[in-house]
Amino acid sequence: MTNSFALAVRGLRRTLAIGCLSALLLPLTGCMYPDEQTPGNDASARQSVLAVQDAVDRYMTDNGVLPIVSADESVPKYEKFKLDLGKLKRMNYLGSVPNVAFESGGRNQFLVIDEETKPTVKLLDIPVYQEAAAVQRKVNDYMNEHSGGKPVGEELYPGYWSLDFKMLGGGEPDARSMFSGQSLTFMLDAAGTVWLDYGLDIATAIRKSSSAPSGDEDLRGILVAESYFVPVKSPVYHWVNGEPVAQPEAG
């Protein structure tokens, strides 16, 4: 298969995928997804986020700080400020820890974003996070056994490659996007770090909006603004030549 033909096939696959996602979003008005149709955004998740948001707002007003667990500066943006739901309950800001929370046996970690400007409660999907962590362990083992060699396939973005799961001795896990319900592609960067590709979700959201993003805008914010969830293990995306492009890690 020639390089030009391979690129054409990849472009066709991406176009078809975006078309399918767009079809899923045809009923939308105003925002990316109506609450009742957003994958993962069932009534209990919505009610839980609203209840915890109210508790966080009142705690912040009374105490001047956020009820968060300390995190190292190296922790990524959308994993960093985890809420201490136990503290909110002990101090009577929450009547009970929501059932959807990890602390109550649920699948979500409650966290805060925009902590310095407008603290906003969001959910991190723990099973997807755990899938990415399990793949990272397999990649680390592979690199240790192959003198730093990486189990990669084609280049998806500059500095990001698809993972060759046959080289890892198994099939690709089915990690589902909380924004579209579609399967996410696992990627690997030059340092051997595992990421998940939200490019199609972002492209669909932008195509449904009325404004074009700026070149240096972190496009993940578009997904976060229209959902109760954050993109798990996601790189930064910028708008380049009419499509979202994952950006290499700084450093």
C-alpha positions in Angstrom: 0.0 0.0 0.0 1.5 3.3 -1.1 1.8 6.2 1.4 -0.7 8.3 -0.6 -3.2 5.5 -0.8 -2.8 4.8 3.0 -3.4 8.5 3.8 -6.5 8.6 1.5 -8.0 5.5 3.3 -7.3 7.0 6.7 -8.9 10.3 5.6 -12.0 8.4 4.3 -12.3 6.5 7.6 -12.1 9.7 9.6 -14.7 11.4 7.3 -17.1 8.4 7.6 -16.6 8.4 11.4 -17.4 12.1 11.7 -20.4 11.6 9.5 -21.7 8.9 11.8 -21.2 11.0 14.8 -22.9 14.0 13.2 -25.9 11.8 12.4 -26.1 10.9 16.1 -26.1 14.6 16.9 -28.8 15.7 14.5 -31.5 16.3 17.2 -29.2 18.6 19.1 -30.2 22.2 19.7 -28.2 24.8 21.6 -25.5 22.6 23.0 -23.5 19.5 21.9 -25.9 17.0 23.6 -29.3 17.5 25.3 -28.9 16.2 28.9 -31.0 13.1 28.3 -29.0 12.0 25.3 -25.5 12.6 26.5 -23.7 9.2 27.0 -23.3 8.6 30.7 -25.3 11.6 31.7 -28.3 9.8 33.2 -30.5 11.5 35.8 -28.5 10.3 38.7 -25.3 11.7 37.3 -26.9 15.1 36.6 -28.5 15.3 40.0 -25.3 14.2 41.7 -23.2 16.8 40.0 -25.7 19.5 40.8 -25.8 18.5 44.5 -22.0 18.4 44.8 -21.7 21.7 43.0 -24.0 23.3 45.5 -22.1 21.7 48.3 -18.8 23.0 46.9 -20.1 26.5 46.4 -21.4 26.7 50.0 -18.1 25.2 51.4 -16.1 27.8 49.3 -18.3 30.6 50.6 -17.9 29.6 54.2 -14.3 28.5 54.2 -12.6 30.4 51.4 -10.9 27.3 50.0 -12.0 24.3 47.9 -12.6 20.9 49.5 -10.0 19.1 47.3 -7.3 16.5 47.8 -3.8 17.8 47.4 -2.2 17.0 44.0 1.3 17.2 42.6 1.9 19.8 39.9 2.7 17.0 37.5 -0.9 15.7 37.6 -2.7 16.5 34.3 -5.3 19.3 34.2 -8.4 17.0 34.0 -7.3 14.7 36.7 -5.8 17.1 39.2 -8.3 18.6 41.7 -10.2 15.6 43.2 -13.0 16.5 45.6 -13.0 15.3 49.2 -16.6 14.1 49.3 -16.0 12.6 52.7 -15.2 16.0 54.1 -18.2 17.5 52.5 -20.4 14.9 54.2 -18.7 15.1 57.6 -19.2 18.9 57.6 -22.8 18.5 56.6 -22.5 20.1 53.1 -23.6 16.8 51.6 -26.3 14.6 53.1 -24.6 11.6 51.5 -21.9 10.7 49.1 -23.6 10.2 45.7 -24.1 6.6 44.4 -22.3 7.4 41.2 -19.2 8.3 43.1 -16.2 5.9 43.4 -16.4 6.3 47.2 -19.9 4.8 47.1 -19.1 2.0 44.6 -19.9 4.1 41.5 -17.8 4.5 38.4 -16.9 8.2 38.7 -14.4 10.4 40.4 -15.7 13.9 41.3 -13.3 16.7 40.6 -13.1 20.4 40.1 -11.9 22.3 37.0 -11.4 26.1 36.6 -10.4 26.2 40.2 -9.1 29.7 40.2 -11.8 31.4 38.2 -15.1 29.5 38.5 -14.8 26.2 40.3 -16.9 23.7 38.4 -17.7 20.1 39.4 -17.1 17.4 36.7 -16.9 13.7 36.5 -13.9 11.5 35.5 -14.9 8.0 34.2 -12.8 5.6 36.3 -13.2 2.5 34.1 -11.8 4.4 31.1 -9.0 5.7 33.2 -8.2 2.2 34.4 -8.2 0.8 30.9 -5.7 3.5 29.8 -3.5 2.7 32.9 -3.6 -1.0 32.1 -2.5 -0.4 28.6 0.3 1.9 29.9 1.6 -0.9 32.1 1.7 -3.3 29.0 3.5 -0.6 27.0 6.0 -0.1 29.8 6.7 -3.9 30.0 7.1 -4.1 26.2 9.6 -1.2 26.2 11.6 -2.7 29.0 11.7 -6.0 27.1 12.6 -4.4 23.7 15.3 -1.9 24.7 12.9 1.0 24.6 11.2 0.0 21.3 7.6 1.0 21.1 4.6 -1.1 19.9 3.4 1.5 17.4 1.6 1.5 14.1 0.7 4.4 11.8 1.2 8.1 12.8 -2.1 9.6 13.7 -0.9 13.1 14.5 2.6 14.6 14.5 4.3 12.9 17.5 1.4 10.4 18.1 1.1 6.9 16.8 -1.6 4.2 17.0 -0.8 1.3 19.2 -0.2 -2.1 17.7 -2.0 -4.4 20.2 -0.8 -7.5 18.4 2.7 -6.6 19.4 1.3 -6.4 23.0 -0.2 -9.8 22.7 -3.9 -9.0 22.8 -6.8 -7.0 21.4 -7.5 -3.3 21.8 -9.7 -2.6 24.9 -13.1 -1.0 24.1 -12.8 2.3 25.9 -15.9 4.4 25.2 -16.1 8.1 24.9 -18.4 9.8 27.5 -19.2 12.4 24.9 -20.3 10.3 21.9 -20.5 6.7 23.1 -18.0 5.8 20.4 -14.9 3.7 20.9 -11.7 5.7 21.6 -8.4 5.0 19.8 -5.4 4.5 22.0 -2.3 6.5 21.0 1.3 6.5 22.0 3.7 9.5 22.0 7.4 9.7 21.5 8.0 9.2 25.3 5.9 6.1 25.4 3.0 7.7 27.2 -0.5 6.3 26.4 -3.3 8.7 25.4 -6.8 8.4 24.1 -7.9 10.2 20.9 -10.9 12.6 21.2 -10.3 14.2 17.8 -13.6 13.0 16.3 -15.6 14.1 19.3 -14.0 17.5 19.1 -14.4 17.8 15.3 -18.1 17.0 15.6 -18.7 19.5 18.4 -17.0 22.2 16.4 -18.9 21.5 13.2 -22.1 21.8 15.2 -21.2 25.1 16.6 -21.4 28.5 15.0 -17.9 29.8 15.8 -14.5 28.8 14.6 -11.9 28.1 17.3 -8.7 30.0 17.5 -5.4 28.4 16.7 -4.0 28.3 20.2 -7.3 27.3 22.0 -7.3 24.0 24.0 -10.2 22.4 22.2 -10.9 19.9 25.0 -12.7 22.8 26.7 -15.4 22.6 24.0 -16.3 19.1 25.1 -16.1 19.9 28.8 -18.3 22.9 28.5 -21.2 20.8 27.1 -20.9 17.8 29.4 -20.6 16.7 33.0 -17.5 14.8 32.1 -13.8 15.4 31.4 -11.8 13.7 28.6 -9.8 11.0 30.3 -6.1 10.7 29.3 -6.4 13.3 26.6 -3.7 15.4 25.0 -4.2 19.1 24.2 -5.8 19.7 20.8 -5.4 22.8 18.6 -7.3 23.7 15.4 -5.0 23.2 12.5 -5.9 23.4 8.8 -9.6 22.8 9.6 -9.3 19.9 12.0 -8.3 19.2 15.6 -4.7 18.1 16.0 -3.2 16.6 19.1 -0.3 18.6 20.3 3.0 17.0 21.6 3.6 17.4 25.4 5.7 20.4 26.3 9.1 19.8 27.8 
